[in-house]
Amino acid sequence: MTDFGDHILKIQKQLAAILLLVMCLAPGVAAQPAQPAPTLFGKLFQKATDQNGYEELVRAADLVTQIPGVDAALEPVSTLEAKRRVLGTSQAIRALELMKQGLEKPVLSPREEINENTLLPEFGAFRKLGRLIAAREYVMFADGRIDSAMDTLHLGLLFAYRIQTDSLIAGLVGIAIDTLIVKQFSEHLDQLSVGQSQRLTTLMTQFMSADNPGAHVMLMEKTNVLKILEARRGLKDGAKNLIDMLEGSFEAGDDNGLGAIKGQITADPQAFNGALDGAEKRINVLYDQAIENLTLPAKKQKPLLKDESNDPGAVIFRAVSADPQKVLDKYVTVRTRYRLLAIHGLIHRYKWEHGALPGSLEVLKVPELLTDAITERKISYSVQKDRYELTSEDGPVSQIGTIKL
């Protein structure tokens, strides 16, 4: 299934639209003057504490949504002039300042807990902030301000890392922002000086050695999913409530096997409780293994074994959970991009120092970077005249793939 959090957000939007329509059609209800839309900050915080960096990040997100024409201007194919215009607005300038300030503080989730009714309104605007950062990278490179481009890369990577606080959605948005920023920067490596090449390698190795945010994200997702299931246990119509909620979030024609068990668990409370027990057991086992994998050296990680049976517990587990292996794969890919970018920095430094590309990666004398963390195979490196290609086979455990920059 697609990400469970995305399904819940879709359901919430549909219910909100229906409620609004009913209110507008109700007899005797006078039309009210339009009220200004609440800010993201107002939705997430009752008041400012100035202690939580998430507050500044949300304020920055509010600002970027106010920029006229921001979406079109931040498209990858937009013109340099359009990017300059957006970056020159007072909102963009202040947003970048707020991001820097916020990332100097602890960054904590504004939510005490998450359930199926919890709104996550800031992540769409966070993605816009990520695109704003990528646009700034582009403009800094265009202007020859390479150190500023590197500062922007660092800011964006920190932002993507620190927002991964309380849910799988937070993790996936962080990964998407990270991917966008790294891709934009990697398209301009030929502009780096020898010192900037070394700085890039140092920055990437720092992020490679940082705690993997995926472990925390998976723990929070496990907690959130278990709460959703437990909230139905003991309810008179708990099974029907759960089925209705899940069916409303699936694509047309896809019920993830729920139709086959619906009659059984809605008619028999004991069968429903047994199915919940089975689902929760599978969630605990699989998510705990995924969390352990994210904290282990890659060569000690084990492939996750999913239960594909038609057992009611397995069906419910698959319906409410994201695929932990796919989540692991995404975090492996992030770390692999860091590894490749670190090696790119070393190659460009070598080229400056020796006037030619290295004949092999061994001359770089960084064996810790040259071996894939999972496959234990060497990074593939090939040279054609004055160009080279760097490839890693450090792909997902379940399906080894090739990752390039």
Protein Blocks (a to p, Z undefined) as FASTA:
>chain_A
ZZfklmmmmmmmmmmmmmmmmmmmpghiacddddddddfklmmpmbdfhlamklmmmmmm
mmmmmpghklmmmpmkbcfklmmmmmmpmklmmmmmmmmmmmmpccddfbfbdcfklccf
klmmmmmmmmmmmmmmmmmmmnopaklmmmmmmmmmmmmmmmmmmbmklmmmmmmmmmmm
mmmmmmmmmmpcfklmmmmmmmmmmmmmpccfklmmmmmmmmmmmmmmmmmgopaklmmm
mmmmmmmmpcehiaghmmmmmmmmmmmmklmmmmmmmmmmmmmmmmmmmmmmmmgcfklp
ccddddfbfbfklmmmmmmpccfklmmmmmmmmmmmmmmmmmmmmmmmmmmmnopacfbf
klnopaklmpcfklopacddddehjaccdddfkbcfklccdddZZ
